[in-house]
């Protein structure tokens, strides 16, 4: 009897529930009043719901009554959560869904900026792109030279952009300036950058018109963002024709923290014995160093990062003296030590507010010896930075921040000549401070306006300047947009001028940029025109700022990962017209680091079945001006055109938990003559061409990664 009663009660309750259900119905439309099929419509925290039909209609029975949350969800559209009251009567609701404001739909500022990060759909160069670009030798700047706007300078380190010197481009890591981003080098021999591409998850290469967050770069900013937590614990080992290295990164079991280190050593003596070099090395270049890192996730949105490295290098070289008639050779010996530390912290303070703070310290010491002189040059920088970002609505944002830099530079010279000993010592200190405000205002999802200003003060020049910057971008479709940018950029004079009795004031550049681009997952097309006006350039003759100049031109970039199966290639072209009157120039001329035409073709092919990656890079630059004292027309002679063809290849193999790569590369395969300029004797009767130390550079290496498989990354990067 009890069982029968219980069954009767259950049937009664079930019947009551069925009769108590409320019919919920309606029609879902988009902003163009078109029906959206397949939308998931349901009562939150229940199983009651249905999907819309081909006409956007939906209808279902809801068991719950009272106040409930009605949810509408569909990929590509913003989710709708509507609080409604369900009673005994049927309920009808027909919403309009808005397209989600994803990265392909929303306009972004692109004038003067080439951005590459894992998060952006406008990615141009990922870390794997950099190390697989033939001719780049795994160097970040080497790969960036294949992009439009960059010059092919082989006799000096630095990133020369749109008529600017290498010192006019600043390198930023996690918002902090890197004082010495390149290894110290011998005269007329360029050095490479200090950082591995795999240290970074994002790269922003700004060829002009960059954000008010950064300063002290008249031409360009290279902003790098370091990796967050690794996916797993791993270790690496590298053995190559120039040295060896290895590292270890440990991920905590809770996956909220990691720590690691890297060690490396390179000695070019064995290589130089195999491949003859033009200069006579008394001490073959040696490089050693190490780095440590720590990452800690402090909350769901907070991250603490610490990174530090130390680099040591040593070399000695003899070069034939142009002024000598008996084969006398000049001596140059260099011993360098460099330390860089970077500590940053970011945290979301509430739903709309983001805090970024950072501090860094670096010191660089060069000890140089010649036959007669001993030189010690030291450069230290301590800096701090804070930025508060506040979201406004769904897209707009305002950033307010400031930074402080304390720099110490010292120069010591001890020498002897004609029986006379001389000693020179000079030291300078500078306190630099800056504050900025900047807002990205989305008038519509397809129209954004960025407006900002940066104020800067330095105690050495005792000068305060304000630089306004603004840009606007308009989306023409899901894949295309146009952008305009304007900005003023100030920079302290080069370090050598800081030791003058009368320190020159700020140099200044004003940028005007117009850009159009079309980007999808497999193609990138960019075209940009620009005009750059230089004012207050340093005059070395009287230590004033009455120099001036301009730069104007066109940049074009095309990348295609679809047309040819398994092939990724890009083409870049730069047209540059620039002139300056500065330093000791008697008139306005094109400087020796500017070529009128520059072009690159980068080609990569991945054979998935063979696990083989191959590629080549061809680079061209028209002849650059150089000074010939025998020609009365100042800086009117030009070098021969620059041609370079580099090839590379890599065989990839996964052996249990070890990912192995056997790699090789060769620069200037054809062996073209490459002349970067000429040096003349004091009387102008003798000259010598400035050329690379050798026509080609060969590299072979084996790289092992334990606990990490990059096979999928390689495949994805080539598809």
Beta strands, then each sheet from edge to edge (+ up, - down):
strand 1: 22-27
strand 2: 29-30
strand 3: 40-43
strand 4: 49-51
strand 5: 57-62
strand 6: 66-73
strand 7: 80-86
strand 8: 91-92
strand 9: 96-97
strand 10: 113-117
strand 11: 169-173
strand 12: 176-177
strand 13: 200-206
strand 14: 220-226
strand 15: 234-240
strand 16: 243-251
strand 17: 257-267
strand 18: 280-297
strand 19: 303-320
strand 20: 329-349
strand 21: 353-369
strand 22: 373-392
strand 23: 396-417
strand 24: 420-444
strand 25: 447-458
strand 26: 463-475
strand 27: 480-491
strand 28: 507-519
strand 29: 523-539
strand 30: 544-560
strand 31: 567-581
strand 32: 597-607
strand 33: 612-621
strand 34: 625-626
strand 35: 637-638
strand 36: 642-655
strand 37: 658-666
strand 38: 675-680
strand 39: 687-691
strand 40: 698-706
sheet 1: 5+ 1- 8-
sheet 2: 2+ 9+
sheet 3: 4+ 3- 6+ 7-
sheet 4: 10+ 13- 14+ 11+ 12-
sheet 5: 15+ 16- 17+ 18- 19+ 20- 21+ 22- 23+ 24- 25+ 26- 27+ 28- 29+ 30- 31+ 32- 33+ 36- 37+ 40- 15+
sheet 6: 34+ 35-
sheet 7: 38+ 39-
end
